């Protein structure tokens, strides 16, 4: 199995008026009047290290005293919009514990930690520069996957909730070997399903640090789920393997576990389960046709990537529909239609 890698950083794509209208219709817009650029005015910073003293690539940033109070007030309001529909009654009990900035990756996010002083619980959220690709990825995750995600947009500023879980690279390094054989088989099943969802939804670059593993206790066992946390590479790359987590070297231990713990017919069965679930969601969610119409007219990739990807999918599926595609949105729609047709044909008696 040859590993794949992403050679160049993806450009940021603007949010067009049609997508803005869609987001407003689906209650994704806010009028908080706070910009990503407001957070760039920090005056000092310190590297953030983990419990073992390793550099996390995040910076703890600080602001002049006269600006800090205004920034904190706005961040607390954003917290209430994400988590309590803008309930201002909780504002006196909120405090911004930290603001972290990451220069690694495309979005260069700020991570905000807000603490409720009544119970000492804290919640993280992120503020990023808006990118159309990422927004399409967030919406598709909401529509096509079993996961729900909350985000808001103000002009060119994107606000995302934090997704709870153990980062995939941390899980593989520190937790995977401690799992029981039964747990490893269950994680292998989830990785197969995750791999299939990424391919169908054209979500790329799911290296181990771009997804989380979520353990949940269920009676006498622990059940694991895998979900993405980075949607930057939605419908952009031309190489089909970029949309398959199995081809990234960072996921090698997961892939080995799949082949070690699962039989080929089980792997195919889990892939079918994912296709069935996505076909049902795609056929019944009224938001999807509207979103796809906007995507089809939007430029979110390079023409050469579109040509490469549609050729790769035609070779994989033998579906002539991919050859007719002129945009990433059309490729995604053709892929979903292919999944839906196969699902419907398999249920014909």
Residue frames relative to the residue before (quaternion, step in Angstrom):
aa qw qx qy qz dx dy dz
X 1.0000 0.0000 0.0000 0.0000 0.00 0.00 0.00
X 0.2528 -0.7862 0.5480 0.1331 3.56 -0.60 1.14
X 0.4182 -0.7087 0.5121 0.2460 3.57 -0.84 1.02
X 0.2527 -0.7420 0.5983 0.1663 3.55 -1.23 0.56
X 0.0548 -0.7838 0.6164 0.0517 3.53 -1.23 0.39
X 0.4366 -0.6775 0.5307 0.2621 3.53 -1.23 0.54
X 0.3555 -0.7948 0.4611 0.1711 3.56 -0.54 1.20
X 0.8307 0.1496 -0.0227 0.5358 3.56 0.85 -0.98
X 0.5482 -0.6107 0.4633 0.3345 3.54 -1.19 0.58
X 0.4582 -0.6950 0.4888 0.2609 3.55 -0.94 0.92
X 0.4373 -0.6797 0.5087 0.2967 3.63 -0.96 0.74
X 0.4881 -0.6248 0.5165 0.3233 3.56 -1.28 0.39
X 0.1952 -0.7857 0.5780 0.1021 3.58 -0.94 0.89
X 0.4670 -0.7051 0.4541 0.2802 3.62 -0.82 0.95
X 0.4730 -0.6371 0.5292 0.3005 3.54 -1.26 0.51
X 0.2789 -0.7992 0.5089 0.1565 3.59 -0.45 1.18
X 0.6970 -0.4931 0.3092 0.4189 3.63 -1.20 0.37
X 0.6234 0.5441 -0.3489 0.4400 3.61 1.02 -0.73
X 0.6686 0.4803 -0.3003 0.4818 3.57 0.94 -0.85
X 0.5994 0.5521 -0.3531 0.4596 3.58 1.07 -0.70
X 0.6578 0.5081 -0.3079 0.4630 3.59 0.94 -0.90
X 0.6254 0.5344 -0.3275 0.4648 3.56 1.03 -0.82
X 0.6790 0.4956 -0.2881 0.4587 3.56 0.88 -0.96
X 0.6367 0.5147 -0.3323 0.4682 3.58 1.03 -0.72
X 0.6417 0.5324 -0.3164 0.4524 3.57 0.98 -0.86
X 0.7627 0.3459 -0.1800 0.5160 3.58 1.07 -0.77
X 0.5425 -0.6929 0.3633 0.3059 3.55 1.20 0.68
X 0.4047 0.7083 -0.4760 0.3286 3.56 0.95 0.93
X 0.6323 0.5336 -0.3399 0.4471 3.60 1.23 -0.15
X 0.1094 -0.7725 0.6224 0.0623 3.54 -1.24 0.56
X 0.3129 -0.7447 0.5561 0.1955 3.58 -1.21 0.41
X 0.1726 0.8458 -0.4882 0.1282 3.56 1.12 0.74
X 0.2431 -0.8070 0.4991 0.2016 3.61 1.23 -0.46
X 0.5241 0.5597 -0.4498 0.4580 3.52 0.83 1.09
X 0.2072 -0.8221 0.5263 0.0651 3.54 -0.73 1.11
X 0.6321 -0.5111 0.4392 0.3825 3.51 -1.29 0.51
X 0.6637 0.5347 -0.3042 0.4254 3.56 0.93 -0.93
X 0.5501 0.6058 -0.4024 0.4104 3.60 1.16 -0.45
X 0.6805 0.4910 -0.2876 0.4617 3.58 1.07 -0.71
X 0.5906 0.5905 -0.3670 0.4096 3.58 1.21 -0.29
X 0.5861 0.6108 -0.3616 0.3907 3.58 1.24 -0.16
X 0.2969 0.7685 -0.5237 0.2169 3.61 1.09 0.54
X 0.3822 -0.7575 0.4986 0.1775 3.54 -1.12 0.76
X 0.7951 0.0644 -0.0242 0.6025 3.58 1.22 -0.36
X 0.0523 -0.7983 0.5990 0.0335 3.57 -1.26 0.30
X 0.1387 -0.7517 0.6362 0.1048 3.53 -1.38 0.35
X 0.5279 -0.6236 0.4592 0.3486 3.63 -1.00 0.70
X 0.3113 -0.7254 0.5843 0.1884 3.57 -1.12 0.72
X 0.1148 -0.7955 0.5936 0.0398 3.58 -0.79 1.05
X 0.4743 -0.6570 0.4975 0.3097 3.56 -1.15 0.56
X 0.7598 -0.3971 0.2595 0.4447 3.56 -1.34 -0.01
X 0.6963 0.4480 -0.2632 0.4951 3.58 1.21 -0.48
X 0.5880 -0.6227 0.3476 0.3816 3.57 1.28 0.19
X 0.4963 0.6573 -0.4332 0.3660 3.60 1.25 0.20
X 0.5235 -0.6279 0.4790 0.3197 3.55 -1.11 0.74
X 0.2965 -0.7849 0.5238 0.1469 3.59 -0.76 1.06
X 0.4381 -0.6939 0.4324 0.3736 3.58 1.35 -0.21
X 0.5670 0.5265 -0.4008 0.4906 3.58 1.28 0.37
X 0.2347 -0.7505 0.6024 0.1367 3.55 -1.21 0.64
X 0.3260 -0.7038 0.5955 0.2090 3.55 -1.02 0.86
X 0.1298 -0.8464 0.5152 0.0358 3.59 -0.35 1.23
X 0.2029 -0.7778 0.5898 0.0776 3.53 -1.19 0.69
X 0.2452 -0.7803 0.5675 0.0947 3.53 -1.18 0.75
X 0.6131 -0.5225 0.4211 0.4170 3.58 -1.19 0.43
X 0.6325 -0.5879 0.3475 0.3654 3.56 -1.00 0.83
X 0.6814 0.5023 -0.3046 0.4366 3.61 0.92 -0.85
X 0.6889 0.4435 -0.2810 0.4997 3.62 1.23 -0.39
X 0.5709 0.6431 -0.3794 0.3413 3.57 1.06 -0.70
X 0.6636 0.5224 -0.3187 0.4304 3.60 0.88 -0.94
X 0.6685 0.4935 -0.3001 0.4684 3.59 0.95 -0.86
X 0.6486 0.5101 -0.3154 0.4688 3.59 0.97 -0.85
X 0.6591 0.5098 -0.3139 0.4551 3.59 0.90 -0.89
X 0.6376 0.5298 -0.3308 0.4511 3.60 0.95 -0.84
X 0.6769 0.4846 -0.2926 0.4705 3.61 0.94 -0.85
X 0.6526 0.5101 -0.3182 0.4612 3.60 0.98 -0.80
X 0.6328 0.5178 -0.3313 0.4708 3.60 1.04 -0.69
X 0.6276 0.5183 -0.3351 0.4745 3.59 1.05 -0.72
X 0.6306 0.5256 -0.3309 0.4654 3.58 1.01 -0.81
X 0.6093 0.5535 -0.3419 0.4533 3.58 1.02 -0.80
X 0.6841 0.4816 -0.2996 0.4585 3.60 0.85 -0.91
X 0.6223 0.5368 -0.3458 0.4529 3.61 1.07 -0.65
X 0.6806 0.4905 -0.2859 0.4631 3.58 1.00 -0.83
X 0.8444 0.2748 -0.0762 0.4535 3.55 0.84 -0.99
X 0.8201 0.1485 -0.0968 0.5441 3.63 1.13 -0.27
X 0.5626 -0.6496 0.3682 0.3548 3.56 1.11 0.79
X 0.7022 -0.5071 0.2690 0.4211 3.58 1.00 0.80
X 0.2864 0.7776 -0.5096 0.2314 3.58 1.20 0.48
X 0.2644 -0.8120 0.5034 0.1317 3.59 -0.34 1.26
X 0.5041 0.6737 -0.4245 0.3345 3.61 1.20 -0.29
X 0.6870 0.4856 -0.2918 0.4551 3.60 1.13 -0.55
X 0.4515 0.7368 -0.4311 0.2596 3.61 1.22 -0.34
X 0.6614 0.5172 -0.3436 0.4206 3.67 0.85 -0.76
X 0.7157 0.4516 -0.2451 0.4730 3.58 1.21 -0.47
X 0.6033 0.5634 -0.3512 0.4419 3.58 1.28 0.17
X 0.0120 -0.7826 0.6222 -0.0165 3.53 -1.09 0.80
X 0.3670 -0.7054 0.5608 0.2307 3.57 -0.98 0.86
X 0.2741 -0.7967 0.5221 0.1322 3.56 -0.44 1.24
X 0.8065 -0.0965 0.1032 0.5741 3.58 0.95 -0.85
X 0.1494 -0.7289 0.6572 0.1205 3.51 -1.35 0.44
X 0.0705 -0.8099 0.5823 -0.0102 3.56 -0.56 1.21
X 0.1774 -0.7820 0.5941 0.0630 3.54 -1.09 0.83
X 0.1256 -0.7989 0.5863 0.0472 3.57 -0.90 0.95
X 0.2337 -0.7805 0.5670 0.1213 3.57 -0.76 1.04
X 0.5548 0.6017 -0.3856 0.4260 3.59 1.32 -0.05
X 0.7643 0.3167 -0.2473 0.5044 3.59 -0.81 0.96
X 0.6890 -0.5230 0.3367 0.3721 3.52 -1.34 0.25
X 0.7540 0.4640 -0.2400 0.3982 3.57 0.77 -1.01
X 0.1891 -0.8135 0.5248 0.1643 3.60 1.25 -0.40
X 0.0751 0.8713 -0.4817 0.0559 3.57 0.73 1.05
X 0.3085 -0.6536 0.6439 0.2512 3.46 -1.44 0.24
X 0.1889 -0.7656 0.6068 0.0996 3.57 -0.94 0.94
X 0.1465 -0.8117 0.5647 0.0291 3.54 -0.59 1.20
X 0.1195 -0.7779 0.6128 0.0718 3.58 -0.88 0.94
X 0.0766 -0.7964 0.5999 -0.0085 3.56 -0.62 1.22
X 0.1640 -0.7979 0.5777 0.0526 3.55 -0.88 1.03
X 0.3189 -0.6989 0.6082 0.1997 3.53 -1.11 0.80
X 0.3343 -0.7945 0.4709 0.1877 3.59 -0.36 1.22
X 0.5587 0.6092 -0.4003 0.3956 3.62 1.21 -0.26
X 0.8216 0.1615 -0.0617 0.5432 3.57 0.96 -0.84
X 0.4416 -0.7314 0.4172 0.3096 3.59 1.34 0.05
X 0.4377 0.6588 -0.4869 0.3706 3.59 1.17 0.48
X 0.1401 -0.8008 0.5773 0.0768 3.57 -1.08 0.67
X 0.1652 -0.7670 0.6159 0.0705 3.53 -1.28 0.56
X 0.2701 -0.7541 0.5782 0.1552 3.56 -1.06 0.79
X 0.0771 0.7478 -0.6589 -0.0272 3.52 -1.29 0.44
X 0.3818 -0.7451 0.5180 0.1755 3.57 -1.27 0.37
X 0.1384 -0.7488 0.6414 0.0936 3.53 -1.18 0.67
X 0.0107 0.8155 -0.5710 0.0938 3.54 -0.72 1.17
X 0.5602 -0.5359 0.4900 0.3985 3.51 -1.33 0.18
X 0.4769 -0.6977 0.4513 0.2866 3.58 -0.77 1.00
X 0.0075 -0.7677 0.6395 -0.0405 3.54 -1.07 0.89
X 0.5009 -0.6882 0.4327 0.2970 3.58 -0.70 1.08
X 0.6177 0.5576 -0.3497 0.4304 3.61 0.95 -0.84
X 0.6777 0.4969 -0.2882 0.4591 3.55 0.87 -0.99
X 0.6590 0.5088 -0.3165 0.4546 3.59 0.94 -0.83
X 0.6184 0.5140 -0.3447 0.4843 3.60 1.01 -0.74
X 0.6540 0.5244 -0.3130 0.4465 3.58 0.96 -0.85
X 0.6468 0.5157 -0.3115 0.4676 3.57 0.97 -0.84
X 0.6793 0.4883 -0.2940 0.4623 3.59 0.90 -0.90
X 0.6605 0.4995 -0.3100 0.4671 3.58 0.97 -0.83
X 0.6019 0.5405 -0.3543 0.4690 3.58 1.09 -0.65
X 0.6514 0.5153 -0.3032 0.4671 3.57 0.99 -0.84
X 0.7382 0.4436 -0.2327 0.4519 3.58 0.91 -0.94
X 0.8109 0.3527 -0.1480 0.4429 3.58 0.76 -1.07
X 0.7191 0.4273 -0.2560 0.4846 3.60 1.11 -0.51
X 0.5876 -0.5628 0.4260 0.3956 3.60 -1.24 0.12
X 0.5966 0.5918 -0.3457 0.4175 3.59 1.29 -0.10
X 0.2478 -0.7305 0.6147 0.1648 3.53 -1.29 0.47
X 0.0426 -0.8085 0.5869 -0.0093 3.56 -0.97 0.79
X 0.2490 -0.7805 0.5644 0.1012 3.54 -1.02 0.87
X 0.1718 0.7685 -0.6043 0.1208 3.57 -0.89 0.94
X 0.1793 -0.7646 0.6121 0.0928 3.54 -1.30 0.47
X 0.1853 -0.7737 0.5965 0.1061 3.55 -1.21 0.52
X 0.0057 -0.7499 0.6611 0.0217 3.52 -1.11 0.82
X 0.8104 -0.1677 0.0481 0.5593 3.57 -0.31 1.32
X 0.7989 -0.2419 0.1714 0.5233 3.64 -0.45 -1.11
X 0.5768 0.5716 -0.3711 0.4503 3.57 1.22 0.44
X 0.1643 -0.7997 0.5756 0.0453 3.56 -0.73 1.16
X 0.1342 -0.7784 0.6122 0.0357 3.56 -0.91 1.01
X 0.0291 -0.8179 0.5737 -0.0322 3.59 -0.64 1.13
X 0.4467 -0.6536 0.5331 0.2985 3.54 -1.08 0.70
X 0.5192 -0.6122 0.4956 0.3318 3.55 -1.28 0.42
X 0.2751 -0.7443 0.5864 0.1627 3.57 -1.01 0.85
X 0.3674 -0.7591 0.5015 0.1932 3.55 -0.58 1.20
X 0.4594 0.6685 -0.5120 0.2828 3.55 -1.12 0.67
X 0.5324 -0.5941 0.4928 0.3475 3.53 -1.34 0.12
X 0.4729 -0.6704 0.4760 0.3169 3.64 -0.66 0.99
X 0.5933 -0.6372 0.3611 0.3342 3.54 -0.89 0.98
X 0.6639 0.5047 -0.3199 0.4496 3.60 0.92 -0.82
X 0.6404 0.5072 -0.3167 0.4820 3.59 1.08 -0.75
X 0.6454 0.5257 -0.3217 0.4513 3.58 0.97 -0.86
X 0.6695 0.5026 -0.3018 0.4561 3.57 0.89 -0.94
X 0.7050 0.4793 -0.2643 0.4510 3.58 0.94 -0.89
X 0.8388 0.2750 -0.0889 0.4613 3.58 0.80 -1.01
X 0.7893 0.3568 -0.1636 0.4721 3.60 1.08 -0.57
X 0.6023 0.6269 -0.3672 0.3308 3.58 0.98 -0.81
X 0.6889 0.4944 -0.2921 0.4422 3.59 0.86 -0.92
X 0.6525 0.5187 -0.3074 0.4590 3.59 1.22 -0.43
X 0.5318 0.6413 -0.3987 0.3834 3.58 1.27 -0.18
X 0.5181 -0.6279 0.4866 0.3170 3.55 -1.17 0.64
X 0.6726 -0.4836 0.3544 0.4337 3.62 -1.21 0.30
X 0.6458 0.5160 -0.3190 0.4636 3.57 1.02 -0.79
X 0.6558 0.5029 -0.3088 0.4708 3.58 0.98 -0.83
X 0.6378 0.5238 -0.3318 0.4570 3.59 1.00 -0.77
X 0.6339 0.5187 -0.3309 0.4686 3.59 1.02 -0.74
X 0.6625 0.5030 -0.3016 0.4660 3.56 1.02 -0.81
X 0.6360 0.5079 -0.3187 0.4858 3.60 1.06 -0.76
X 0.6205 0.5414 -0.3362 0.4570 3.58 1.03 -0.79
X 0.6321 0.5228 -0.3236 0.4716 3.58 0.98 -0.84
X 0.6754 0.4973 -0.2953 0.4575 3.58 0.91 -0.91
X 0.6365 0.5176 -0.3414 0.4587 3.59 1.04 -0.70
X 0.6066 0.5403 -0.3495 0.4668 3.60 1.04 -0.72
X 0.6791 0.4838 -0.2892 0.4702 3.57 0.89 -0.94
X 0.6356 0.5271 -0.3174 0.4662 3.57 0.99 -0.84
X 0.6321 0.5429 -0.3109 0.4572 3.56 0.98 -0.89
X 0.6840 0.4853 -0.2771 0.4688 3.57 0.93 -0.93
X 0.6414 0.5263 -0.3282 0.4515 3.61 0.96 -0.81
X 0.6433 0.5250 -0.3227 0.4543 3.58 0.98 -0.84
X 0.6574 0.5149 -0.3121 0.4532 3.58 0.94 -0.86
X 0.6988 0.4709 -0.2844 0.4572 3.58 0.78 -1.00
X 0.7371 0.4094 -0.2243 0.4886 3.58 0.99 -0.83
X 0.3494 -0.7673 0.4617 0.2756 3.58 1.36 -0.07
X 0.3446 0.6920 -0.5403 0.3325 3.53 0.84 1.08
X 0.1613 -0.8449 0.5082 0.0436 3.56 -0.45 1.24
X 0.8021 0.3565 -0.2440 0.4123 3.49 -1.47 0.01
X 0.2979 0.7457 -0.5415 0.2489 3.58 0.77 0.98
X 0.0465 0.7658 -0.6289 0.1265 3.51 0.46 1.30
X 0.7220 -0.5119 0.2458 0.3954 3.56 -1.16 0.61
X 0.6945 0.4607 -0.3002 0.4641 3.62 1.06 -0.53
X 0.6394 0.5181 -0.3329 0.4603 3.59 1.27 0.07
X 0.7256 0.2842 -0.2572 0.5716 3.59 1.24 0.34
X 0.3017 -0.7368 0.5719 0.1975 3.55 -1.28 0.30
X 0.3057 -0.6950 0.6183 0.2030 3.53 -1.31 0.51
X 0.1471 -0.8171 0.5568 0.0257 3.55 -0.71 1.12
X 0.1635 -0.7866 0.5881 0.0932 3.62 -0.49 1.14
X 0.0192 -0.7853 0.6187 -0.0083 3.58 -0.97 0.86
X 0.3683 -0.7388 0.5236 0.2105 3.57 -0.84 0.99
X 0.0055 -0.7913 0.6087 -0.0573 3.54 -0.84 1.08
X 0.7924 -0.1851 0.0588 0.5783 3.59 -0.14 1.33
X 0.8193 -0.2333 0.1732 0.4943 3.61 -0.59 -1.07
X 0.6991 0.4173 -0.2818 0.5076 3.59 1.18 0.40
X 0.3618 -0.6792 0.5837 0.2589 3.54 -1.36 0.25
X 0.1733 -0.7819 0.5951 0.0672 3.55 -0.79 1.10
X 0.2170 -0.8028 0.5485 0.0867 3.58 -0.85 0.99
X 0.0923 -0.7614 0.6397 0.0504 3.51 -1.17 0.74
X 0.1971 -0.7575 0.6101 0.1235 3.58 -1.19 0.56
X 0.0947 0.7981 -0.5908 0.0709 3.56 -0.87 0.93
X 0.5252 -0.6514 0.4465 0.3170 3.60 -1.07 0.68
X 0.1759 -0.7746 0.5953 0.1212 3.55 -1.23 0.51
X 0.7244 0.3399 -0.2217 0.5573 3.59 1.28 -0.10
X 0.0930 -0.8342 0.5436 -0.0044 3.56 -0.63 1.16
X 0.2933 0.8043 -0.4726 0.2091 3.53 1.27 0.43
X 0.7633 0.3712 -0.1902 0.4933 3.60 0.97 -0.85
X 0.2377 0.7699 -0.5459 0.2298 3.57 0.88 0.98
X 0.8662 -0.0846 0.0448 0.4904 3.57 -0.79 1.08
X 0.4930 0.6688 -0.4419 0.3382 3.60 0.83 0.88
X 0.7457 0.4291 -0.2469 0.4460 3.61 0.64 -1.07
X 0.4408 -0.7029 0.4993 0.2496 3.54 -1.20 0.57
X 0.6152 0.5543 -0.3382 0.4472 3.56 1.17 -0.60
X 0.4475 -0.7263 0.4570 0.2517 3.60 -0.53 1.18
X 0.6407 0.5608 -0.3322 0.4058 3.59 1.02 -0.77
X 0.5346 0.6196 -0.4079 0.4049 3.61 1.20 -0.40
X 0.6995 0.4578 -0.2565 0.4851 3.59 1.17 -0.59
X 0.6556 0.4524 -0.3091 0.5196 3.58 1.28 0.21
X 0.3712 -0.7656 0.4786 0.2167 3.63 -0.27 1.20
X 0.5699 0.6308 -0.3751 0.3696 3.59 1.13 -0.57
X 0.6982 0.4946 -0.2758 0.4380 3.61 1.15 -0.49
X 0.5778 0.5660 -0.3958 0.4349 3.60 1.22 0.07
X 0.5273 -0.6662 0.4313 0.3035 3.56 -0.86 0.99
X 0.5970 0.5849 -0.3573 0.4168 3.60 1.14 -0.61
X 0.7142 0.4217 -0.2421 0.5034 3.60 1.23 -0.43
X 0.2903 0.8129 -0.4759 0.1687 3.58 1.29 0.17
X 0.6716 0.4991 -0.3122 0.4499 3.61 0.89 -0.88
X 0.6206 0.5317 -0.3385 0.4664 3.58 1.07 -0.68
X 0.6692 0.5005 -0.2995 0.4604 3.57 0.91 -0.93
X 0.6388 0.5203 -0.3239 0.4652 3.59 0.97 -0.84
X 0.6476 0.5212 -0.3132 0.4592 3.57 1.03 -0.80
X 0.6004 0.5574 -0.3580 0.4480 3.59 1.05 -0.71
X 0.7262 0.4293 -0.2511 0.4746 3.58 0.79 -1.01
X 0.6429 0.5230 -0.3200 0.4591 3.57 1.18 -0.51
X 0.7872 0.3691 -0.1601 0.4673 3.57 0.96 -0.90
X 0.7772 0.3311 -0.1663 0.5086 3.61 1.12 -0.56
X 0.3990 -0.6837 0.5573 0.2505 3.54 -1.13 0.69
X 0.6625 -0.5382 0.3382 0.3963 3.61 -1.13 0.59
X 0.6720 0.4887 -0.3217 0.4539 3.61 0.93 -0.77
X 0.6113 0.5294 -0.3507 0.4723 3.60 1.15 -0.55
X 0.6226 0.5396 -0.3348 0.4573 3.58 0.99 -0.83
X 0.6790 0.4841 -0.2921 0.4682 3.57 0.89 -0.91
X 0.6266 0.5397 -0.3371 0.4499 3.58 1.04 -0.72
X 0.6642 0.4916 -0.3048 0.4736 3.59 0.96 -0.83
X 0.6184 0.5275 -0.3426 0.4710 3.59 1.06 -0.68
X 0.6446 0.5154 -0.3160 0.4680 3.57 1.01 -0.80
X 0.6173 0.5480 -0.3426 0.4486 3.58 1.03 -0.76
X 0.6534 0.5031 -0.3111 0.4724 3.57 0.98 -0.83
X 0.6612 0.5073 -0.3117 0.4564 3.59 0.87 -0.92
X 0.6384 0.5273 -0.3190 0.4611 3.56 1.03 -0.79
X 0.6742 0.4952 -0.2983 0.4597 3.58 0.89 -0.94
X 0.6672 0.4903 -0.3051 0.4705 3.59 0.95 -0.87
X 0.6227 0.5401 -0.3448 0.4491 3.61 0.99 -0.77
X 0.6564 0.5060 -0.3117 0.4647 3.58 0.96 -0.82
X 0.6781 0.4819 -0.3008 0.4662 3.58 0.89 -0.89
X 0.6681 0.5134 -0.3026 0.4455 3.57 0.92 -0.92
X 0.6860 0.4958 -0.2791 0.4535 3.58 1.08 -0.70
X 0.7767 0.3830 -0.1738 0.4688 3.58 1.12 -0.57
X 0.6408 0.5254 -0.3414 0.4436 3.62 1.15 -0.38
X 0.3815 -0.7785 0.4612 0.1888 3.56 -0.50 1.22
X 0.5822 0.5967 -0.3772 0.4034 3.59 1.19 -0.34
X 0.6089 0.6311 -0.3525 0.3266 3.58 1.01 -0.80
X 0.6652 0.4931 -0.3464 0.4409 3.67 0.74 -0.84
X 0.6405 0.5221 -0.3205 0.4630 3.59 1.00 -0.83
X 0.6705 0.5010 -0.2983 0.4588 3.57 0.89 -0.94
X 0.6685 0.5063 -0.3056 0.4511 3.59 0.92 -0.87
X 0.6152 0.5445 -0.3502 0.4500 3.59 1.03 -0.72
X 0.6559 0.4919 -0.3050 0.4846 3.57 1.04 -0.78
X 0.6503 0.5300 -0.3107 0.4468 3.58 0.94 -0.92
X 0.6491 0.5487 -0.3256 0.4141 3.57 0.93 -0.88
X 0.7280 0.4055 -0.2302 0.5026 3.57 1.11 -0.66
X 0.6175 0.5670 -0.3375 0.4282 3.57 1.26 -0.22
X 0.3416 -0.7129 0.5731 0.2158 3.55 -1.17 0.63
X 0.1146 0.8135 -0.5553 0.1291 3.57 -0.27 1.28
X 0.7546 0.2296 -0.1872 0.5855 3.57 1.22 0.38
X 0.5738 -0.5680 0.4552 0.3754 3.55 -1.33 -0.02
X 0.6162 -0.5720 0.3847 0.3808 3.62 -1.06 0.66
X 0.6616 0.5082 -0.3241 0.4461 3.60 0.96 -0.78
X 0.6144 0.5279 -0.3510 0.4697 3.60 1.14 -0.55
X 0.6169 0.5421 -0.3389 0.4590 3.57 1.04 -0.78
X 0.6703 0.5013 -0.2974 0.4592 3.58 0.89 -0.94
X 0.6720 0.5014 -0.3005 0.4547 3.59 0.91 -0.90
X 0.6942 0.4858 -0.2904 0.4447 3.59 0.87 -0.92
X 0.6728 0.4836 -0.3248 0.4561 3.60 0.87 -0.82
X 0.6136 0.5269 -0.3496 0.4729 3.60 1.13 -0.57
X 0.6568 0.5166 -0.3069 0.4555 3.58 1.00 -0.84
X 0.6821 0.4738 -0.2886 0.4764 3.59 0.97 -0.82
X 0.6084 0.5324 -0.3567 0.4681 3.59 1.08 -0.62
X 0.6540 0.5091 -0.3061 0.4684 3.56 1.00 -0.83
X 0.6709 0.5045 -0.2908 0.4591 3.59 1.07 -0.76
X 0.8167 0.2970 -0.1144 0.4813 3.59 0.86 -0.99
X 0.3028 -0.7590 0.4972 0.2914 3.59 1.23 -0.55
X 0.4373 0.6837 -0.4673 0.3507 3.60 1.20 0.43
X 0.4117 -0.7373 0.4872 0.2225 3.56 -0.69 1.14
X 0.5326 0.6632 -0.3980 0.3436 3.59 1.21 -0.49
X 0.6215 0.5619 -0.3525 0.4169 3.60 1.03 -0.67
X 0.6206 0.5667 -0.3447 0.4181 3.59 1.07 -0.70
X 0.6711 0.5121 -0.2884 0.4518 3.58 1.17 -0.57
X 0.5303 0.6770 -0.3947 0.3236 3.61 1.21 -0.35
X 0.1942 -0.7940 0.5708 0.0782 3.55 -1.07 0.84
X 0.7802 0.1940 -0.1161 0.5833 3.60 1.26 -0.10
X 0.6493 -0.5103 0.3842 0.4129 3.55 -1.27 0.28
X 0.6145 0.5497 -0.3489 0.4456 3.58 1.07 -0.68
X 0.6561 0.4971 -0.3090 0.4764 3.58 1.01 -0.78
X 0.6217 0.5285 -0.3435 0.4649 3.59 1.05 -0.71
X 0.6566 0.5031 -0.3117 0.4676 3.58 0.91 -0.90
X 0.6545 0.5090 -0.3153 0.4617 3.59 0.91 -0.87
X 0.6532 0.5097 -0.3174 0.4613 3.61 0.95 -0.86
X 0.6469 0.5214 -0.3171 0.4572 3.57 1.02 -0.78
X 0.6631 0.4887 -0.3035 0.4789 3.57 0.95 -0.84
X 0.6385 0.5151 -0.3277 0.4687 3.60 1.00 -0.77
X 0.6147 0.5443 -0.3364 0.4611 3.57 1.07 -0.75
X 0.6631 0.4957 -0.2965 0.4761 3.59 0.95 -0.90
X 0.6657 0.5064 -0.3043 0.4557 3.59 0.93 -0.90
X 0.6448 0.5193 -0.3267 0.4559 3.61 0.94 -0.86
X 0.6729 0.4918 -0.3030 0.4621 3.59 0.86 -0.90
X 0.6316 0.5233 -0.3299 0.4673 3.57 1.05 -0.79
X 0.6793 0.4882 -0.2971 0.4603 3.60 0.88 -0.92
X 0.6536 0.5093 -0.3181 0.4607 3.60 0.99 -0.81
X 0.6610 0.5110 -0.3141 0.4509 3.60 1.00 -0.73
X 0.7074 0.4396 -0.2638 0.4866 3.57 1.21 -0.39
X 0.4899 0.6376 -0.4428 0.3967 3.57 1.29 0.11
X 0.1629 -0.8040 0.5669 0.0753 3.58 -0.76 1.00
